[in-house]
């Protein structure tokens, strides 16, 4: 049996749809099911429904053979996983944004940055040679520049609508993020044929 950890929400819904296209069926409707794991009708696959940030942890530590995780999570956490395939859905961007009323058009030294992605944010500012003070927040990131907590934010956006509603404008795109199929070295060795077959089938849907 292959155990696959999938992030709850949109990535889960889309993953189940993709699995269905290659013949992996589940009796439960995973979009509404409260079960934490579900086995497919053939007994060959087990799906774990976990929080997005936990997917690479389950995979890296061998509790799951495969995972479906956002590129953004992988870039932030740096867990020991192997990236098998860009699944091509769940597209969004990690961006830097600031208030439209501010006059600066780019980052500057000692800039204060609020974000849920401190590692990716630190790497970005190091790359462009700017000293930044990172403020880790867990939600409502858009409030930070409005209240004076930070100069800018670094956050994930799909449509930019929330930024627009809070009078923020995008200043730079740090990277684009899509769903990724991942595994660990042990599973890739022990279940090589199964994993390669599944990867090839999913790749054919792109």
Steps between C-alpha positions, in 0.01 A plus 500: 500500500616851416424763764451850359481811719298778337436855617139561598288735291544578132811288456313201644198548273714534191725209597201269545367609160837422340519162676152420371615568143767232531265248660555558873152523651379572853157412639503800735457856378827641632379858458253451786634193680627552855719191481869568537589221259320308226592187305414466132264235367786267402682524833819615328498866603441677829441876506588702811323835536744733677570869536702649213806572715504140628509321163881510453549399865296181453691422180849587624459286813359203311145510635388549139660370181380791289360845556319774313629831629523858383834621365479785752496260795796306365700819446425617853555178694792332317408150618696207359269403214541418132294706258361264237257706296353846463129418491420837344194600706445717805686786336584806713793734569709600798515876469623811679233768536466841663250781540407683183537834679868442583748665266771231496502268201742235625665354811753695706740421783345431844159446340244338732329202340199311640453147370396140563807399297805618699751261339397568139481871578847509659643315200340750261641806675843341537498430126430863414743630764250678722507488882147417616336460839264204473180502708336155517120511496246218476207677335349831382836593349342789308442688824871536572582794267161660560562516877866596471627163625701455180600686187402217267370144507605179330204271446338253264239624255299336223285782366628809684143585605574508874796728439286733290226512763756605761658765274825310456695472177739229385861616487671177398434131439737275693390171345206319345349205685311192378423158647796263511514121529771404749649186654785399733818310420396185686158467333648584161742211542264241653192583291677621188276331243172612661617857546642532149182356351276740690724793412495409133119466501455840669751655262286386209213718625697825463 
